[in-house]
Amino acid sequence: MSMEFLLASAIGTLTAAGVYMTLRARTFPVIIGLALLSYAVNLFLFSMGRLVVDRPPIIHPLATTYTDPLPQALVLTAIVISFGMTALIVVLALRSFLETGSDNVAMREMNEGANIEPRSEEAPR
């Protein structure tokens, strides 16, 4: 089995699992799904540079062949962006849970007649 097939299978599996988890009704699986999707994108960006062996990633005057360093820089940037995105989603999910008391994204049971009083910003007396 070739390395290209294994890498393509890993990207496909991560993408499928990420989409499945993102479509769940709770916030924790959505966060995990977005993380899996970002891992799939990172692997895809990394595979764009082709799989090569025994070639330096830095252009050296004496090297006849080298690995393309651009996909590695793109992956590093994508890791930083996905970390920031994950942190933002976690904070939004936590705030939503604290405001509503539920981690349900769809909020069906809340829209079907449950009376929710808005949280007061004043301190209790």
Buried (B, 14 or more C-beta within 10 A) or exposed (E): EEEEEEBBEBBEEBBEBBEEBBEBEBBEBBBBBBBBBBBBBBBBBBBEBEEEEEEEEEEEEEEEEEBBEEBBEBBEEBBEEBEEEBEEBEEEBEEBBEEEEBBBBEBEEBEEEEEEEEEEEEEEE
